[in-house]
Amino acid sequence: MKEFFKEMLSSTLTGRISSTRFAYITIIVLVILIIATCCFVMFWDTLKNEKNTFDYFSGIAEVILSSAALVLCAGIPKSVSDKFQKKN
């Protein structure tokens, strides 16, 4: 397991551990946890007998949209740095 994570974090060009890869993988894991939490909230809300008091369009949709923006904002510098490493 340790070797798998070390291989996943290492740069394909240099073979060294890349901090941008670590940050990007950490952000992806956090976004997956956030979206899983949103799915749990929606599932829990459909199972309970009380009236639905949560507005999905302005609540959970904004959380999912901000999670996608977080992945995008982390992915752009990652791809630019990989392209810069490839040129050098």
Secondary structure by P-SEA (a helix, b strand, c coil): caaaaaaaacccccccccaaaaaaaaaaaaaaaaaaaaaaaaaaaaaccccccccccccaaaaaaaaaaaaaaaaaaaaaaaaaaaac
